[in-house]
């Protein structure tokens, strides 16, 4: 299981701006990242824009929750 952290806010002309912040191994680590990023310029004006989504990455291929995760570096 991993936790995917994003931040979304309304930008100019009703556009949505989304930043992909990272993938964490625990919910606690994802919440710590939120507390870190909420202090940064650009994020502090939109503290409610953070979202943490849980993905189950281990399991059977016929499991609806099964996801593949590819990290590019």
C-alpha positions in Angstrom: 0.0 0.0 0.0 1.2 3.5 -0.8 -0.1 7.0 -0.3 0.0 9.4 -3.1 0.1 13.1 -2.2 -1.1 15.9 -4.5 -2.0 19.6 -4.2 -4.7 21.2 -6.3 -5.7 24.9 -6.6 -7.6 27.1 -8.9 -5.3 29.1 -11.2 -6.0 31.9 -13.6 -9.1 31.8 -15.8 -10.8 29.0 -13.9 -7.9 26.6 -14.7 -7.0 23.9 -12.2 -3.3 23.5 -11.2 -2.3 20.2 -9.8 1.1 19.4 -8.3 2.2 15.8 -7.7 4.2 16.0 -4.5 5.1 12.4 -3.8 4.4 8.8 -2.8 4.8 7.8 0.8 4.9 4.4 2.4 2.6 5.3 5.3 -0.3 7.7 5.9 1.6 9.3 8.8 4.5 10.2 6.4 2.1 11.6 3.9 0.5 13.8 6.6 4.0 14.9 7.7 4.7 16.0 4.1 1.5 18.1 4.1 2.6 19.9 7.3 6.0 20.5 5.6 4.6 21.8 2.3 1.8 23.9 3.8 4.5 26.3 5.0 5.9 26.9 1.5 5.1 29.9 -0.6 2.2 29.1 -3.0 0.9 26.3 -0.8 0.1 28.3 2.3 -2.6 30.3 0.5 -4.4 27.0 -0.3 -4.0 24.7 2.7 -7.1 22.7 1.9 -5.8 21.7 -1.5 -3.8 18.8 -0.3 -5.2 15.3 -1.0 -3.8 11.9 0.1 -5.0 8.9 -1.9 -4.3 5.3 -0.9 -3.4 2.8 -3.5 -3.1 -0.9 -2.8 -0.3 -2.2 -5.0 0.1 -5.8 -3.7 -2.6 -8.4 -4.5 -4.1 -10.6 -7.1 -4.3 -9.3 -10.7 -8.1 -9.8 -10.6 -8.4 -7.5 -7.5 -10.1 -4.2 -8.5 -7.7 -2.3 -6.2 -4.6 -3.8 -7.9 -2.3 -1.0 -9.3 1.1 -1.0 -10.9 3.5 1.7 -9.8 6.3 2.8 -12.0 8.8 5.3 -10.7 10.9 7.3 -13.1 14.0 8.9 -11.9 
